Amino acid sequence: MANLTSLIPDVDVLLALAPEELAEVILQLAQERNQNNVIHQQAIASDITGHPATNDGYPQHRRSEAELALAEAWNWLIMHGLLVPQPGINANNGWMLLSRRAQAILASASFKTYARSVGFPKSLLHPQIADEVWLDIVRGDLETAVFKGFRAVEIAVRDAGHFADTDVGTALMRKAFDKVTGPLSDLNQPEAEREALAHFFAGAIGSYKNPHSHRTVTINDATEAQEMVVLASHLLRIVDSRR
């Protein structure tokens, strides 16, 4: 059975890991060592001191640092719902269960994707889409998150420009931001900038919203999806400024 020191032999490497990076290793160990899905932090902390007869722990003068790093990673797992207290009196003694989400993540080997998703700041998103889109990102439903983000842009542009429901897609963007007649175009800006903004909105909707409306689009990279919805948020803020 693997232990913490065999997976991370160098204590300096362990201390250099961010809590969420070490948490992936701790969750794997918790999966191996749990009994009836129950695990205690001490079951893994014992790897830090090792067994006296084998001298397989970390150097004695570094153990308190390693224990703190373990505690931070353990707490990260709790804060993100991967470890939950065992119901009943055992919870008071520190016994934890691997949550259903943790078991699903372990089964699909998707911890890194999940960690990137929950680390994505909701504050980067426009309030109009923040709650729903952020939750889709965390759940790994990346295509839905992107579609919702750019659908919100389309709706916002239609509402702000007082267009009909039949005005959609790139044509709507070009009408709304037309450099001469567009109700959302800022005539105080240089003509080239007004024209560029119309292209920007039309290109974003054409690239990120329209394909999702017409066919199945697969997004495998959580970071890419996050960048897309941040772009949608930026467009929504521009619309806000033009209302």
C-alpha angles and dihedrals in degrees: 000000000000120000135194096262093049092051093043107021096170113071090203089061090050092051092049092058119099114239092256091050093052089042090067091058092044092051091052091051091047089054092053096044104039119113113212086347091302121125137172126207090233090064088069098030088063088069089066093061094033126192117312093225095054102033090217099143129093119282109289095239091056099046097093090055091049091049090053091050089050091049091052092050091045090051090049089057091051094046091053096047099251094115119038130182115267108250115254133024094326089074088069089059095052101260113151139190128220103245124231088254091053091051091050092049092049092047092051096037088230101134096119092051091049093048092051090049098051089044090059108107112238087205089074090067127084110256090241092066104017103102100040099038094044090053091051089052092051091048090052093244091135099160091054092048092053094045092050092048095054094037086059089053091052092049092046092051092048092050096043093048094042093236127161123262088249091064105094146150127002093342089059091051093051092049093047094048100032106151092234110022104020113123090213095047117107106226090195090070123083114273093244091056092049090051092047092052091053089052090046095055094041092048093049094049092043093050103038110021107031097054090053089051095053107034145006111283122190122209114187101172115079092196091055091051090049091053090051095053091046087056089051089052091051090052091049090054090052089052089050090055091052099049 
